[in-house]
Amino acid sequence: MMTRCSSSALVLSATLSLAGLASADVAAVPYDLREGDILFHGTGGQQADAVRGATDSPYTHCGVVLSDKGRLLVLEAVQPVSITTVEEFEKRSKAGTFHARRLKSAPDAAAVEKAKAWGKKQVGLNYDTGFKWGDDKLYCSELVWKVFHEAGVKLCEPRRFHDYKLDHPDVKPLIAQRYGSADKLPKNEPVVAPSDLAESDLLVEVPRVEKK
């Protein structure tokens, strides 16, 4: 999941390769992804609009990169929890929203394998449309948070529903649809949004490497 394979030389090389590129061109340069990286992007639809409104963030979905027989894939909570390709994940991204973050310090190999095994066991589990904190169903950022927690890494403190902008016009209809009314929303329920993970102090941007 989070094995080390980059070095300061690689980061320097990536920086030099990107020097002089216009900002609009940077996104076209691929990330140097590895197992354990977290992928973020913005998607379309009512739920994505509500997440954007509640968090003031372009990120509405996330997944974690896994390695399988030398191929990089993405574990994500959709309906159901699934493993997809990096290419498919990126293809679903709204323009300019696909980003990759990485732990500054990776856990040891045993912790990595424990987390990876737990994550794979969640495949097939239903998506949690109510954003509850239980393990019977999972939503995207909850899955990623718990995978890392299995490795002994707490990416961020879970927040509560009342910490987000619940009065946003894109949020209110989703609350009514999922809970019946705002009064029935469990406002003290632990919750993590994709933006909470993206802003973790434990993460850095994954370097981009221009391929020849």
Secondary structure as UniProt FT lines:
FT   HELIX           8..18
FT   TURN            19..20
FT   HELIX           23..26
FT   TURN            27..28
FT   TURN            35..36
FT   STRAND          38..41
FT   HELIX           46..55
FT   STRAND          61..68
FT   TURN            69..70
FT   STRAND          71..77
FT   STRAND          81..85
FT   HELIX           86..91
FT   TURN            95..96
FT   STRAND          99..103
FT   HELIX           109..121
FT   TURN            122..124
FT   TURN            129..130
FT   HELIX           140..150
FT   TURN            151..152
FT   STRAND          159..160
FT   HELIX           161..163
FT   TURN            166..167
FT   TURN            169..171
FT   HELIX           172..179
FT   HELIX           182..184
FT   TURN            187..188
FT   STRAND          190..191
FT   HELIX           194..198
FT   TURN            201..202
FT   STRAND          203..205
//
